[in-house]
Amino acid sequence: MLDVGTFFINSAIFCLKTGDSSSFTVTAKGNLDDDTALDIWTIDQNKNLQNIMNEITSE
């Protein structure tokens, strides 16, 4: 997959990756408080939203 771009908004990081013109995956990572755990989400072209790591329950 080709890394299209990485965007930083406040404490969140968004990475847009795509393989061709009809598919994509976006990964978002953020820290909801001041610990080291991250909340990680992905979504694809089919609107499949997944919480890869839940920052609240991983503490």
Contacts in CASP RR format, 6 or more apart in sequence:
PFRMAT RR
TARGET T0000
AUTHOR 0000-0000-0000
METHOD contacts of the structure
MODEL  1
MLDVGTFFINSAIFCLKTGDSSSFTVTAKGNLDDDTALDIWTIDQNKNLQ
NIMNEITSE
1 17 0 8 1.000
1 18 0 8 1.000
1 19 0 8 1.000
1 25 0 8 1.000
2 17 0 8 1.000
2 18 0 8 1.000
2 19 0 8 1.000
3 15 0 8 1.000
3 16 0 8 1.000
3 17 0 8 1.000
4 16 0 8 1.000
4 17 0 8 1.000
4 18 0 8 1.000
4 24 0 8 1.000
5 15 0 8 1.000
5 16 0 8 1.000
6 13 0 8 1.000
6 14 0 8 1.000
6 15 0 8 1.000
6 16 0 8 1.000
7 13 0 8 1.000
7 14 0 8 1.000
7 15 0 8 1.000
7 16 0 8 1.000
8 14 0 8 1.000
11 30 0 8 1.000
11 31 0 8 1.000
12 28 0 8 1.000
12 29 0 8 1.000
12 30 0 8 1.000
13 28 0 8 1.000
13 29 0 8 1.000
13 30 0 8 1.000
14 26 0 8 1.000
14 27 0 8 1.000
14 28 0 8 1.000
15 26 0 8 1.000
15 27 0 8 1.000
15 28 0 8 1.000
16 24 0 8 1.000
16 26 0 8 1.000
17 24 0 8 1.000
17 25 0 8 1.000
17 26 0 8 1.000
17 27 0 8 1.000
18 24 0 8 1.000
18 25 0 8 1.000
22 45 0 8 1.000
23 44 0 8 1.000
23 45 0 8 1.000
24 44 0 8 1.000
24 45 0 8 1.000
25 42 0 8 1.000
25 43 0 8 1.000
25 44 0 8 1.000
26 42 0 8 1.000
26 43 0 8 1.000
26 44 0 8 1.000
27 40 0 8 1.000
27 41 0 8 1.000
27 42 0 8 1.000
27 52 0 8 1.000
28 40 0 8 1.000
28 41 0 8 1.000
28 42 0 8 1.000
29 38 0 8 1.000
29 39 0 8 1.000
29 40 0 8 1.000
29 41 0 8 1.000
30 38 0 8 1.000
30 39 0 8 1.000
30 40 0 8 1.000
30 55 0 8 1.000
31 37 0 8 1.000
31 38 0 8 1.000
31 39 0 8 1.000
31 55 0 8 1.000
32 39 0 8 1.000
32 55 0 8 1.000
32 56 0 8 1.000
33 55 0 8 1.000
35 55 0 8 1.000
35 59 0 8 1.000
37 53 0 8 1.000
37 55 0 8 1.000
37 58 0 8 1.000
37 59 0 8 1.000
38 53 0 8 1.000
38 55 0 8 1.000
39 51 0 8 1.000
39 53 0 8 1.000
39 54 0 8 1.000
39 55 0 8 1.000
39 56 0 8 1.000
40 51 0 8 1.000
40 52 0 8 1.000
40 53 0 8 1.000
41 49 0 8 1.000
41 50 0 8 1.000
41 51 0 8 1.000
41 52 0 8 1.000
42 48 0 8 1.000
42 49 0 8 1.000
42 50 0 8 1.000
42 52 0 8 1.000
43 49 0 8 1.000
43 50 0 8 1.000
END
